[in-house]
Amino acid sequence: MDMENIHLWVDGMEEALELSATLKNTAVFPKIQLLEVTASLAAIAVLQKHQALEVSAIMKVQLKVHQVAQALEVSLQIAQVCQASVFLLDLAVSQKVLQEAQALEVSALLMDMKVQ
């Protein structure tokens, strides 16, 4: 092989290597894009799952807050009923004490009348 043929052969090999690299890059590039898209879709799915969990947690907290508020309302109503009961009991005791006092006064007056 003479020098010119060697140069042609080397040039041909370089072109073949460049073409091979180009073909490999062309074949690899869509795979890389596919992997990037898959990774993006996976990240979106994880984000959606995370958001769904956050919404679920918020809803659970809101439900618990609502239940506690209802329990407090019931407790307040019970306290109001108890307060009214205490007031009525106090009123009844006061009335009974007043009646007993009046009865004692009448009794004392009757005894005074008998003594005189």
C-alpha positions as CSV (number, residue, x, y, z in Angstrom):
1,M,0.0,0.0,0.0
2,D,1.3,3.3,-0.9
3,M,1.0,6.5,1.2
4,E,-1.9,7.9,-0.8
5,N,-3.9,4.7,-0.3
6,I,-3.0,4.7,3.4
7,H,-4.3,8.2,3.7
8,L,-7.5,7.3,1.9
9,W,-7.9,4.3,4.1
10,V,-7.4,6.4,7.3
11,D,-9.8,9.0,6.0
12,G,-12.3,6.3,5.2
13,M,-11.9,4.8,8.7
14,E,-12.3,8.3,10.3
15,E,-15.5,8.8,8.4
16,A,-16.7,5.4,9.3
17,L,-16.0,6.0,13.0
18,E,-17.7,9.4,12.8
19,L,-20.7,7.9,11.0
20,S,-20.8,5.1,13.6
21,A,-20.7,7.6,16.5
22,T,-23.4,9.6,14.8
23,L,-25.6,6.5,14.4
24,K,-24.9,5.6,18.0
25,N,-25.8,9.1,19.2
26,T,-28.9,9.0,17.1
27,A,-30.0,5.7,18.6
28,V,-29.0,6.8,22.2
29,F,-30.6,10.3,22.0
30,P,-34.3,9.0,21.8
31,K,-33.5,6.6,24.6
32,I,-32.2,9.5,26.7
33,Q,-35.3,11.5,25.9
34,L,-37.5,8.6,26.7
35,L,-35.8,8.2,30.1
36,E,-36.1,12.0,30.8
37,V,-39.9,11.8,29.9
38,T,-40.3,8.7,32.1
39,A,-38.5,10.4,35.0
40,S,-40.6,13.5,34.5
41,L,-43.8,11.5,34.5
42,A,-42.6,9.6,37.6
43,A,-41.9,12.9,39.4
44,I,-45.4,14.2,38.4
45,A,-46.9,11.0,39.8
46,V,-45.0,11.4,43.0
47,L,-46.0,15.0,43.3
48,Q,-49.7,14.1,42.7
49,K,-49.5,11.4,45.3
50,H,-47.9,13.8,47.8
51,Q,-50.6,16.4,47.1
52,A,-53.4,13.7,47.5
53,L,-51.8,12.8,50.9
54,E,-51.7,16.4,51.9
55,V,-55.4,16.9,50.9
56,S,-56.3,13.7,52.8
57,A,-54.5,14.9,55.9
58,I,-56.1,18.4,55.7
59,M,-59.5,16.8,55.3
60,K,-58.9,14.5,58.4
61,V,-57.8,17.5,60.5
62,Q,-60.8,19.6,59.3
63,L,-63.1,16.6,60.3
64,K,-61.5,16.3,63.7
65,V,-61.8,20.1,64.3
66,H,-65.4,19.9,63.3
67,Q,-66.0,17.0,65.7
68,V,-64.3,18.9,68.5
69,A,-66.3,22.0,67.8
70,Q,-69.5,19.9,68.0
71,A,-68.4,18.3,71.2
72,L,-67.7,21.7,72.7
73,E,-71.2,22.9,71.6
74,V,-72.8,19.9,73.3
75,S,-70.7,20.6,76.4
76,L,-71.8,24.2,76.4
77,Q,-75.4,23.2,76.1
78,I,-75.0,20.7,79.0
79,A,-73.3,23.5,81.1
80,Q,-76.2,25.8,80.4
81,V,-78.8,23.2,81.4
82,C,-76.8,22.5,84.6
83,Q,-76.6,26.3,85.3
84,A,-80.4,26.6,84.8
85,S,-80.9,23.5,87.1
86,V,-78.8,25.1,89.8
87,F,-80.7,28.4,89.5
88,L,-84.0,26.6,89.8
89,L,-82.8,24.5,92.8
90,D,-81.5,27.7,94.4
91,L,-84.8,29.4,93.8
92,A,-86.7,26.4,95.3
93,V,-84.5,26.3,98.4
94,S,-84.8,30.0,98.9
95,Q,-88.6,29.7,98.6
96,K,-88.7,26.8,101.0
97,V,-86.5,28.7,103.5
98,L,-88.8,31.7,103.2
99,Q,-91.8,29.6,103.8
100,E,-90.2,28.0,106.8
101,A,-89.3,31.4,108.2
102,Q,-92.8,32.7,107.7
103,A,-94.2,29.6,109.4
104,L,-91.9,30.2,112.3
105,E,-93.0,33.8,112.5
106,V,-96.6,32.8,112.5
107,S,-95.9,30.2,115.1
108,A,-94.1,32.7,117.2
109,L,-96.9,35.2,116.9
110,L,-99.4,32.5,117.9
111,M,-97.3,31.6,121.0
112,D,-97.1,35.3,121.8
113,M,-100.8,35.6,121.6
114,K,-101.3,32.6,123.9
115,V,-98.8,33.9,126.4
116,Q,-100.6,37.3,126.7
